[in-house]
Amino acid sequence: MVKEEYLDLLEKKHSVYYDVYRDYELNGRFLDIYAEFHMRNERYFLIDVLDAYETHEYRLVKYYENLKLDDAAEFGTWLKEQVEVLIKPHTEHMCTILTGVMVTDRGINRNVEKFIKDYRYTRYFTFGIKGWGEIRLVGVDIASNRVVANRKGREVIKDFMIPMPKPNYK
């Protein structure tokens, strides 16, 4: 599978639940895919709203021709900066999750894999009263059909797997 086929596949998968944008620029960085999902839940008693909470998720996909440790570290730092930009905490905000996806077709070396697996970031707003934000980090190697993720990223690892073709038995 080549880069464009994989990005088209991701766009198609995510367009069901997410607002998906191709070739998107976010705060000075070019992204191959930017997807956002917003959900608001409310509970009512007769006609009054008892409580409400919002959940947001952003998926930021960037292709690297040759993914190095410096690129992964820079992307991880940039994701931490985006927590401050994208998350608008208020009393009804529950959580916002940023999923950063680094796609390559030249393999993920051991140093980058270790960085991805060890990466963690969670930020609580007003001691959790105004919610929290966290980052999932995922690395995808299209050539070897490998997906590497941090602990939080394992929750969504199936969304980025490359489907294997079904055998053609006759």
N, C-alpha and C positions, 0 to 999 in steps of 0.2 A: 504494500500500500504506500502511496506517495503522499506528500504533505497536503496537497489540495483535496485529495480524496478523504483523508482523515478529518480535515477541517470541515469539509462538507458534511461528513457523517456526524460530527459533533454539533454542527449547526442544526441539522435535521433532528437529532435526538433532543436537543434542548429547546427547540422552538415550540414544543408542546406546552411546557410550563413556564418558560422564561421568555422575556423580551430579549431577542438576540440581535446583536449588531456586528457586522463584519468590518474589518479594517478600521477600528475605532481608536481614537486618540483620547487618552485619559490622563490629564495633568502632565502633559508633555511626553508621555510614553505611548508608543504605537502598540496596539494589541491586535492580534489576528482575530480574536473573538472576544466580545464583551457581552455577558448575559446577566440579566438581573431578574429577581423574583421577589415579589412583595406580598405578604399575607397579613390580614388583620382579622382577629377573632374577637367576638364580643359575646357577653352573656347578658340576657335581659330578664327583668322581672316586671311583668305586665308591660309597661311602655318605657320604663327607665333602663338605661344601660347600667348594669351592676359593675362590670369591669371590662376592659378591653386590653389586648396586647398585640403588638406587631412583631413580625419576624421578617427579616430581609436576608437575601442571599445574593452575592455577586460572584460570578465566575469569570476570571481573567485569564485568557489563554494567549500565550506568547510562544512563537516558534523560534528556535535557535538552530542555526545550521550546525554548529559544533558547540554543545553545551559544556562549559567549563565551570569550575568551582567559583571563580570570580563572578561569572554571570549569575549563577544560582544565588550567591550571597547578595549581590546587588538587587536581584529580583525580590529576595526575602526582605531586604531593608526597605525597598520601595513599597512592598505590600504593607509593612508596618506603618508607613507614612499615610497610606490610603485609608487605614482605619480611622485616622483623625479627619480625613476629608469626607469619606462616604457615610460615616455613622453620625447621625444626628440624635443624640440621646434625649429622651423626654420620659415622662412618667408612664406612658403606654408602650414604650420601647422595651421589648423583651430581649431579643438577640439579633445580631447581624453577623453573618459568616461570610468571609472572603475566601474563595477557593482560587489559589494561584496555580496555574498549570503551565509547566514548561515542556514543550514538545520538541523533540529532536529526531533525526533519522540516522545519527552517527554513533549511537550508543551512549549509555550513561556510565561514566567511570565510577570507581569505588568511592572516591572522595566526595563526588556530587551525591551519590546514593546515601552515604553516611550523613551528609549535611541535610538532605531532605528528610531522612528518618528521624534525625535529632531535632528538627526545627519545631519550635513551639511558640505560640503567642496567644495570650488571652488578656483582654483588658476589661476591667469592670468599671462602670460609670456610677459614681456616687455610691460606692460600696455595694453595687449590684441593684440598687433601688431603681436606677434608670437603665438597667439591663447590662449586657456585656457584648463584646465583640471578640471573635476568634478567627484565626487563619488556618486554613488547610493548605498544605503544599503537596503538589503532585508532579511527578516527572514521568513523561511518556516517551518511550523509544519505539518509534514506528517500525524500524527495520527488524528488531528482534521481538516485537510484540510484547514488550515488558512495560509494566506500570509500577512505579515506586511511589510510596506516599508516607507522610508522617502519621502519627497516631490518629489525629482527627480526620485526615484525608482518607484513611481506610474505610470510613463510613460511606464514601462516594466513589470508591475505586472502580466499581463496576460501570459507572457512567462513562469512564474514559478507556475501558478495555476495547481492544479491536476485536470485533466478532470474527470467529473462525468460520470459514465457509463449510457448509454442510456437505458431507460426502455424497457423491452421486452414484448410488447403487442402482443397478438395472437388472 
